[in-house]
Amino acid sequence: MPNDTTNGLENIQMTVLATDKTHEQEIAGGERFAFGDNWARFLQVLDEQRIQQAVDSLKTMLEVEDLNGKSFLDIGSGSGLFSLAAKRLGAKVFSFDYDPQSVACTKELKKRYFEYDNDWQVQTGSVLDKDFLSSLGKFDIAYSWGVLHHTGNMWSALSNVDATVADNGKLFIALYNSQGRASKRWWAIKKAYVSLPKFLRWLVLIPCYLLLWGPSTIKDIVRLRPFKSWRTYKKRNRGMSPHRDVVDWVGGFPFEVATPEQVFDFYKKRNYRLLVLKTCRGAHGCNEFVFQRNS
């Protein structure tokens, strides 16, 4: 791995020159969270341990030991971490994201680890663009973790990804769990966060920190293990840092949710069978699904 990664991170902002003005306008208008900016910060703390955790996560959920000879589509690649994990498992990877800065982050990871490998391609694209998706062809594995509920049209996105899955191929998605009224309150909180100027967003973020981390912090203190939940968080959550996850959760807008039953019924009608289900047990957060498309 090259030693000039700091320069690469500093240049992410500079490399996003031909940005999508619609995307920029959505962020400026308080309609969308700048996910790419968050991912650029995450790359500063990405290490080998977190990469291995991502690799292990794919192996567990996809029930495989490797992805040799498989094609892997990363829909909304974000930091590029799971594209990298799939590549390490031997897959031929195609990554895309709607956010130009997320695309730059994914390209940065490719440059670090697989710079000259033509079996990993990275592009800008939208899961809501049917023509773009149809141009990609079919994949053995289509992967989209925590992305489709941020598109602003989740059910269309869920329908569109069907076109990318090969016969007998797998679809691995994670979607925010519906909590009824609580989800409606989070929608309002997230909308408030992205609508505020950056220098005022702490007004929303700090109360959310207390709400999200207060109970577990108190429990840790009572059990004489101060901040254990914080210290071990990345081991339990796909290698993600707790701070980045809080910012991502509070700022994550657009925001839509679904119950596990809704997602199951949606893909059952489209000739998929459920292989793996991992729920967040009714809490806020993501339910994870691995479906297989019947031939």
C-alpha positions, 0 to 999 in steps of 0.5 A: 500500500502506498504511503502517500494516502494523505495526499490522496485524501486531501485531493478528493475535494479537488478531483470532484470538478465535473460535479452533478449540479443537481446533486450540489443544488440538493445539498445546498437546498437542504434536500440531501446529506453530503454523504461523500464528505462523510466518507472522505473523513472515514477514509482517514481512519480506515485501517487493515482491521476494518477492511478485514471486518468488511471482508468477513461481513461479506463472507458471512452474509453471502455464505461464501469463502471467496468470490472467485469468478464472480461479478460484484455490483456495488450500488452506492459504493460510498467509501468504497470499503465493500468494493475493496472487500469484494475485490479481496475475495476475488470478485470482478467489481463494478462500483458506482455512486450518485455522489461525486465525492463518494465516487472520488473516495472509491477511486482513492481506495482503488488507487491505494490497493488495486490501482492497475487492476482493470477488474475493478471499475468505478463510475458515477451513476444513479440507481434511479436511472434505468438506462444506466443500470441496463447498460451495466448488464447482469451480476452474480452479486448486487450489493447495496448496503444502507443506500436505497432508502436515501435515494428519495424514491426507495421503492423505485430503486428497489425495483430497478436493482432487479435488472442487475441480478443474474439468474441464480444471482444474489441481492444483498441489501440493507434498509432502514427499519420502519418504526412507525411514529419514531421513524417520522420523528427521525425524518423531521430531525434529519430534515432539520439537520440538512437544512441548517447551515453547517456551523449550526448543525451541532444544535441537532447533533449534540442532542442526538448524541445524548439520545443515541449514546446516553443509555449505553454509556450509563449502562457501561458506567454502572457495570464498571466498564466506562465507554466499552460500547464506544470502544468496541463499536467498530468490531460489531458494526462492519468496521465503521467508527461510532462518530461517523455512524452518528453523523451519517444517521442524523444527517442521512436524508432523504430518509425512507423506511420499510418493514422486513415483511414489506421487503420480503413480499416485494421481492417474493413477487419478483421471483426471489427467495430469501436466503439470509435475514438479519434484523435490527430487532425493531430498533432504528437502523438497518435490516439486512437481506440476502435474496437469490433470484430464481432462474 
